[in-house]
């Protein structure tokens, strides 16, 4: 019975966790950190989405009974009722993504911790993940304490958060632990984010004056921060896309630190005949440091470009502008600072990328990717680290929390826990 659900506990704003929000009832309260809510709204603002992308607000629709389809009925967008943890948002939730359409509805309210929901008492704990605002939840229920780890690790920028979460719950009687297991079966140690940053620095320092692009996931602001620090250490300016800048700006209301990051980067401003609503907001209301493609082309070695696979046309523009200016372009460096999972679609994308990089005279790192590896295990990428804990760290989580029941989620190998736990008082639920 959907009407009996009191709230949704949203651990973070990656799409494999927030992507189906649009199918839930419109008045369902969403409990999340202020950073998670800001990221969800920013990503929706910048996307052309249907129902499946409506995490932060809704485009009201009516059912056309004769055709069996949902049709937008016009009028204002309607905010979902978010209850915000670890921060607040006031101005950003009011900003409509459209030029001529309002954003109305439920105000986003700051929630206390612990939060009472019917007979349940909810605590939230920040954890280390590859996106700001990630958290774990602990829910006091009539049966006992239920703990959900969300996605977590201990080797990133916010590693202290995960340790603090574990210490807060050690010694408490955990009835049920829902534990993520993305890397269950991965027994090696992960690179730390500091190691990734050092590896990036060492590579890029070998190529003074070369145009350099670093490709990382759109919401991996931890990697953006690492790349910024590398750029500054090498005397370069980091250039980000308008979408990166808008995300930093939206997030800055939840955490002013990200506003300081925005002030340290250059934002690519390209000529356009028409701009989307969010772009109008960015260029009219947000204090930023814009830079044109022409300015980059005059001295590419002065910049580090945060461009990925879907920005490849911007590297083409760079080469064309260099030619127009009469410059002989140096061989460029393209760093794949991203996950490689080696499915058919990604291998096809990699083949396309390699063709473009050859045409544009860019060299790909890590170099092993040029062989189009068919298995992810073949690739040791020193310029990336996972957002998820390796098996050894997951085992430590279970040992320290000592749950009565263990429910593995977010994994393709839940049965691996049978081998790990052996004869143990914890009961595995599969």
Buried (B, 14 or more C-beta within 10 A) or exposed (E): EEEEEEBBBBBBBBBEBBBEBBEBEBEBBBBBBBBBBBBBBBBBBBEEBEEEBBBBBBBBBEEEEEEEEBEEEEEBBBBBBBBBBBBBBEEBBEBBBBEEBEBBBBEBEBBEEBBEBEEBBBBBBBBBBBBBBBBBBBBBEEEBBBBBBBBBBBBBBBBEBBEBBBEEBEEEEBBBBBBBBBBBBBEEEBBBBBBBBBBBBEBBEEBEEBBBBBBBBBBBBBBBBBBBBBBEEBEBBBBBBBBBBBBBBBBBBBBEEBBEBBEBBBBBBEEEEEBBBBBEBBBEEBEBBBBBBEBBBEEBBBBBBBBBBEBBEBBEBBBEBBEEEEBEBBEBBBBBBBBBEBEEEBBEEBEEBBEBBEEBEBBBBBEBBBEEBEEEEEBEBBBBBBBBBBBBBBBEBBEEBBBBBBBBEBBEBBEBBEEBBEEBEBEBEE
